[in-house]
Amino acid sequence: MTLLTDDRHILVGDIPNWLTSMISRCPTPDTDTAATDWAHTAQHWIHCWAAAAGRPVPTMYEALDRFVATMRAEGDLSENQIAQVCHAVDPGRAPSLAEGIGAATERFLWRVRPWILPWISFAHWTVSWCTHRQRGHLLFLARDMLTTYLTARRLHQKTPSGLDIRLAHASRSDHGTLSDVLGLRTGEQYRPGRVALVDSGCYGTVMSRLAGQLDPAAVPEDEAACLFFFSRNPRIFGYLNYLLSPSILELDVAGTDVADFVIYAGDVLEAMPKPYRVVRSNGVLTTELQDLLTFCLGMAVLKEVDDFSVAGPPVTVPQAQRRALELYAAYAHAGRSRMLADSLLFHAPAPQQLPDSYGFASLDYQSFPPQNEIFGSAPG
């Protein structure tokens, strides 16, 4: 299958196969030293980027500069967070571009690896919940959910669940039709039964619009379920909120705001470099590769998550809860420990404000599943 169009764009419907193909071709480490190994892997991703993007390969200085420009354009991080990410990945002087990107990748993954376990646990829980609740269709909102989407696909390959698992490229900036965001071919239709939407989290403006597009006339028990990794919307379920709920009960009364860490954890997930960006070309949603360093770091993270998914059994909820508490402890005590501070990608969540379309005043008791099931407001 040819995934690249003539103008180097990749159709959004081809992204899942393109990603899995790229990850499967990444070389297995077999060199003598860690430094050589990272440089070898980086050289592979540099070659992939140059072949697919059709752009000149930059110098390391240019790569870092464009990496910063991409973070600013994405709009997920504050200026302080961007500066801290740059400090975390800066490889210093390197003899070659491959060694520089290899060192940056090693530094980045060292700070990201502890988060992989709760991300994978969320994917396992999502698939299990949808199977148990007979929701046969899962839509993962790209691009923040790439790690969870690929994990769910891997889990489905190991133990077929009968679920229809897809990516939806819906966003705040360009929310097209259902056919647009799913990348459906001409004449192809998507008419799901009971569906679950999965996103990184926050308030749910994009998810609410997508849920309305799927079936505006759905009865409450059949409306789209909305599953967030972290939630700031009381109507939408947040996996990490529940993992940390005992600590919230225990520590909030002692003056510690654990909810800040929930927001921070969402920032970390959304800060993961995306290998591609979504653009509209000739009225169609397509994608094009990001800058070189963003692409290399993004593919390295996806490869790391995929390796973890392949190597081990499903992560249990108690395991994820213990890891979440460890991550919270590192976050909470980083101000008193240079070692803990250095283990963080950045040190505080970005400032947030409610979107214009979100109104607490008009909030009624009815929530999206599974939040309504947990609070007993679902019919039955």
ABEGO torsion letter per residue (X at the ends): XBABBAAGBBBAAAAAAAAAAAAAABBBBABABAAAAAAAAAAAAAAAAAAAAGBBBBBAAAAAAAAAAAAAAAGABBAAAAAAAAAAABAEBBABAAAAAAAAAAAAAAAAAAAAAAAAAAAAAAAAAAAAAGBABBBBBOAAAAAAAAAAAAAAAABBAGBBBBBBBBBAABBBBAAAAAGBBBGBBBBBBBBBBBBAEEAGAAAAAAAAAABAABBAAABBBBBBABBABAABBBAAAAAAAAAAAAAAAAGBBAAAAAAAAAAAAAABBBABBBBBBGGBBBBBBBBAAAAAAAAAAAAAAAAAAAABBBBBAAAAAAAAAAAAAAAAAAAABAAAAAABABABBBBBBBBAABBAAABBABBBOAAAAAAGABBX
